[in-house]
Amino acid sequence: MTRTRRDIIPFLFLIIPLIIYIVWVIAPMIYTFYLSLTNWNGLTTPEFIGFKNYQKLFNDKVFYISLKNNFKWLGAFITVPVILGLGLAMILNGTIPGEKLYKMTFYLPMVLAMVVSGLIWGWLYHPKGGLINTVIVATGLVEKGPGWLSNRDIVLWSIIIVAIWRQVGYVMVLYLAGLKSINPHLIEAATVDGASGWQTFWRIILPLLTPVTIIVLVISVIDSLRAFDLVSVMTRGGPANASSVLANFMYIESFNNYKMGYGAAIAVILFIISLGFIIIYLWRVMKDELEY
Amino acid sequence: MENVREYFKSPWRVFIYLFLTIFAFIWLVPILTGVITSLRTFDEILTNGFISWPKTITLENFKTAWDRGGLSRYLPNSFIITLPSLTLTMFFSSLSAYALARFKFPANRVIFFTFVGGMLLPFQVLLLPVFKLTDFLGLYDTYWGLIFFHTAFQLGFCTFMLRNYMRTVPGEIIEAARIDGCSEIRIWAQIMLPLTLPAIAAVATLEFTWIFNDYLWAIVLLRSDNLKPITAGLATLQGQFVTDWPVIVAGALIGTLPTLLVFLFLQRYFIEGLTLGSTK
């Protein structure tokens, strides 16, 4: 086989997937940047208007509410599910009676569509007949439970709880895999040397899990920025935008208000926030590559 | 039994186990509540309160959601969208993964990182141009628009996973085949694919649930009610039966059934798929 012929083979395998990927993913991503500089409304040809959308965006109250909500979501996501998931993985790593059943319980929410989770939890949160308020009222402490999805101060947290309910199992899976790859001799050696369980965890297990933790954190951030389905199904960002997140804000501006240029500008902001984390992820993958 | 007794010798473990059990129960409450609700009527729940012994058990809610709620239409649509997307994306990504795993050429890394980076994009950054693209291609409000997009977007994750797995296949097998004059396409089809089957199964199981559970793209790329998959359909159902929660919840449970079955029967692959990329 000649040299040139040999060089062409990988591209024969790549050509179709790559074209599909460029047309449907890469080019659209770039095109969004252009759209964000236009006044496109979905029907007319987009007209270039410079940075007007961004100017408007930075003066839009809803934008700041959404941005703040995204960061609250992010903050909750990189702490609560990570700690719970790691804790559960530590407990369920090794043999424990009923291990499989417990694991399945925590995996289950992951399998449900966000829409399904949102609907079921929407019912749990129902102000009068829902389980949560029924239980609260039954304790006799209060006469009326809070409006979980109608009170502006708590609505976002009510939704975040649902997201956490889903996320814990995912984090647990990743940590379980990480724990499996730790050489048991290391832990044995530490125990022989007189380290307590607590010390072994902090000094040996946790440092060895660092690569998993990085991946978990990056995925948590990305997932929190993608948050859309739950908000869309449970509140549509209401009441009075109290539970709005950027993804939802972008959807409403684009597809309900037909301000698509404006929507594109919101998307670009979301992209810029995620970019740093995408780079961290790529850097991790690259590091693995070099060790390979 | 002896093992169990051994395990609970330390009081600390008993405490942990108790904590775990309570925690697991709390985790199941939403789903259990959903199941119980779907079997009761809303009037009865409101009159007697949720925590009461149900007077009547009924499957009427499922029937209502299925017939009047349109789930009999939405559920098949989900399969019509998911299965071709899944097949196409697995097929194309196994091609690109092979090229990236087994050939040295200058652009290899760049293409690989493009696939990996793309899989992490916030969907919003693609939403409007893809919407415009489907319109331009005449695919807006058709199954194919959605199928093409899912196929394309999932290529990133699938290529990443399969390529990493294919790199672990010993090179000697392929070299031997090449020396025997086996064509590259035959090496891919008859050597690489069979050896990659565990990874393909894992990735495909995961992809099935992801594509099946998609909601955002379904509401953006489809408008006609008779094309909607179950996720978008459930949102419509919610609007139609605003306060009849048992019907809405029954519908949600029907919508979960396919992914739940896949999970129950293919749990091992599902979990492998999730962890394939996180540890080496």
Interface residues (C-beta under 8 A of the other chain):
Chain A: D7 I9 P10 F11 L12 F13 L14 I16 P17 L18 I20 Y21 V23 W24 V25 I26 A27 P28 M29 Y31 T32 L35 W40 L88 I91 L92 T95 I96 P97 Y102 M104 T105 F106 Y107 L108 P109 V111 L112 A113 M114 V115 V116 S117 L119 I120 W121 W123 L124 H126 K128 G129 G130 L131 T134 V135 A138 W165 V168 Y170 V173 L174 L176 A177 G178 S181 P211 V212 I215 V216 V218 I222 L225 R226 F228 D229 S232 V233 L246 A247 M250 Y251 S254 F255 M260 G263 A264 I266 A267 V268 L270 F271 S274 F277 I278 Y281 L282 V285 M286 D288 E289 Y292
Chain B: N3 V4 Y7 I16 Y17 L20 F23 A24 W27 L28 V29 P30 I31 T33 G34 T37 F42 I45 L46 G49 F50 I51 F92 S93 L95 S96 Y98 A99 L100 R102 F103 F105 N108 R109 I111 F113 T114 F115 V116 G117 G118 L120 L121 P122 F123 Q124 V125 L126 L127 L128 P129 V130 K132 L133 F148 F149 T151 A152 F153 L155 G156 T159 R167 E184 W188 T209 F212 N213 Y215 L216 V220 I230 T231 L234 A235 Q238 W245 I248 V249 G251 A252 L253 G255 T256 T259 L260 V262 F263 Q267 F270 I271 L274 T275 G277 S278 T279 K280
